Amino acid sequence: MTGQRRTALVTGGGSGIGRAIALRLAEDGFATAVLDLDTEAAERVAAEARQKGHASLAVGGVDVSDRARVDEAVRQVRDALGPVLVLVNNAGVSATEGFLRITDTSWNRIMAVNLNGPFYFCQAVVPGMKKAGWGRIVNISSSSAQSGQPYMTHYVASKAGLIGLTKSLALELGPAGITVNTIPPGFVDTPMLRASEERGFLGGSVDHHAELTPVRRAGRPEDIAAACAFLVSEEAGYVTGQVIGVNGGRNT
């Protein structure tokens, strides 16, 4: 497949880390599919990539917890851009609740988006990767899955499950030429982080916590995108099943 344009699909690509990843992969020569629940956000990012001369498709209204919608979205991308050979499972939701206040509804929603969604997308694209003899899957997990986080038991459990999914898939898919890795971001300045700051869930301001980070700043979405760009590259073919922390030294 070397020398041919490959298609990359990024879930939750309409903002934050997903947006940065989609734009970085577009710059690196991938045809990009920007998937998001927010149709307008997906359209904005895809339009941004196209304005720079890159092939990019927006697929909005995608609830990653809906297998039928996932399969439909992957078919739409395949018909427009070709088989998906790079998958970045970035879409996710979070919640902050005391453990005893977590309801079945809340638990199930977190798991459905953060863990079932990546499972559905992997099953949808892996056949095409196997046929091509080449594929890259990057799952965006969370540093909280490595350290734990109070009042976020359901979120942390879902992201820890994503790390386990990554490791098992890497072992199974490696012989087919497919690598599977996970990036657990830590303290990245995104709309989600700022919302937590506004609600008082950080135990201090973003600037305060940035000063406690070894590199003395908050992460940027582009930091995650840079790591992702390497993991989906040809050069990263011997890297699989790995947890590549991008957290400024907060977790080592």
Phi, psi and omega in degrees: 000354181302135178093344178265148177290131179254155180258131178244134178247127181240117177275150184062035186275004186278347181199171173055227183297319181298318178299313181299320180294314181300316181291323179294317180293327175297316178298328182277002173102004177277144164284127189247139172250118182260109181254138179200155173293326179274105184298316182296321180295317178298318179298319181298316182291316179298320178295322178299318179291318181294326179298337178265008176091014183259150175282122182208139182236133175263133174232103184261173179068027183263107172271110187293348179274359181255103185302319180298320179290324177298310180299320178296317180297317180296320176298319180297317179294315181299319180293326184272322189237350183105176183299143179281113180251352174229124178237126174242109178273095184249334184303137179195162175229155178228167176204151178238109183212142172300147187306315183286351177264356180287123179267166175301321181298314180294313179302311184294324179293316179300313180295320183298319181279310190281335183239313178297319181304306177302322177300314180297314182294320178299315179296329182286327186256339184300321178304319178293323177294318179298319179298322180280342184073022183200136176191156178223127175237129176235122178258126178270107182262233180195142177296340177295338178287342178269328186250341188084160180203122179294151178067013178222037185304315182294318178296312181298317179298321180294320181286327174295322176297325179294325176294318177296320176301317180301310184296318181291317179297323180300319180291321183284324187264348181307315180297342180269005180084018183248127175257149181223120181225167177228141173249116172263099180293154176226122175052066180255134184285094181232168175304326179295319179293318180295326177294321178294323178298314181297328181272001177078022184271354184270347185070032183145175182280167174300318180297320179300312182289331176298323180291339179270354179277136183308323180273002172064037171200161171283156176288159175245149176308327180294335176295318178291320180299322180295318178294320179297319181301322177292314185296334180264003183278166175297324184293341183265021183296344179256011179248112178206152182072019188256152174254104186259094182290133175232092191213014178067016179092005180292329174233129180230000000 
